[in-house]
Amino acid sequence: MSLSSKNIASGVFAPDRSTEPPSVRLDIISDINDTTTVGAITVMLFFISFKLSIKINLMSIIVIY
């Protein structure tokens, strides 16, 4: 999970910082990766729980009708 979000983060944020020196850019990307992995995991957990609640609601509606 974390590897895919790190690849997405480096792919999204690297082009904007291409004018800076490589070392500075890598430090910024690693800082962004640390925050985006936590954010991506929380967002994925939120969406998984959201989808599960929708499925449970749909199943209960089907059972009622």
C-alpha positions as CSV (number, residue, x, y, z in Angstrom):
1,M,0.0,0.0,0.0
2,S,2.7,2.5,1.0
3,L,4.8,1.7,-2.1
4,S,2.1,2.6,-4.5
5,S,1.3,5.9,-2.7
6,K,5.0,6.8,-2.7
7,N,5.2,6.2,-6.4
8,I,2.2,8.4,-6.9
9,A,3.6,11.1,-4.7
10,S,7.0,11.2,-6.4
11,G,5.3,11.1,-9.8
12,V,3.0,14.0,-8.9
13,F,5.4,16.2,-7.0
14,A,8.7,15.6,-8.8
15,P,7.9,17.6,-12.0
16,D,7.1,20.8,-10.0
17,R,10.4,20.7,-8.3
18,S,12.6,19.8,-11.3
19,T,14.4,23.1,-11.3
20,E,15.8,22.6,-7.8
21,P,19.0,20.6,-7.1
22,P,18.4,16.8,-6.9
23,S,19.3,16.5,-3.2
24,V,16.9,19.2,-2.2
25,R,14.2,17.7,-4.4
26,L,14.7,14.2,-3.0
27,D,14.5,15.5,0.6
28,I,11.2,17.3,-0.3
29,I,9.9,14.2,-2.0
30,S,10.7,12.0,1.0
31,D,9.0,14.5,3.4
32,I,6.0,14.5,1.1
33,N,6.0,10.7,1.0
34,D,5.9,10.4,4.8
35,T,2.8,12.6,5.0
36,T,1.1,11.2,1.9
37,T,1.5,7.6,2.9
38,V,-0.3,8.3,6.2
39,G,-2.9,10.3,4.3
40,A,-3.4,7.7,1.6
41,I,-3.7,4.9,4.2
42,T,-6.3,6.9,6.2
43,V,-8.2,7.8,3.0
44,M,-8.2,4.2,1.8
45,L,-9.4,3.0,5.2
46,F,-12.1,5.7,5.1
47,F,-13.2,4.6,1.6
48,I,-13.2,0.9,2.6
49,S,-15.4,1.6,5.6
50,F,-17.6,3.8,3.5
51,K,-18.0,1.1,0.8
52,L,-18.7,-1.5,3.4
53,S,-21.4,0.6,5.0
54,I,-23.0,1.1,1.6
55,K,-22.9,-2.6,0.9
56,I,-24.5,-3.3,4.3
57,N,-27.2,-0.7,3.7
58,L,-27.9,-2.2,0.2
59,M,-28.1,-5.7,1.7
60,S,-30.4,-4.6,4.4
61,I,-32.7,-2.8,1.9
62,I,-32.7,-5.9,-0.2
63,V,-33.6,-8.1,2.8
64,I,-36.4,-5.7,3.8
65,Y,-37.9,-5.7,0.3
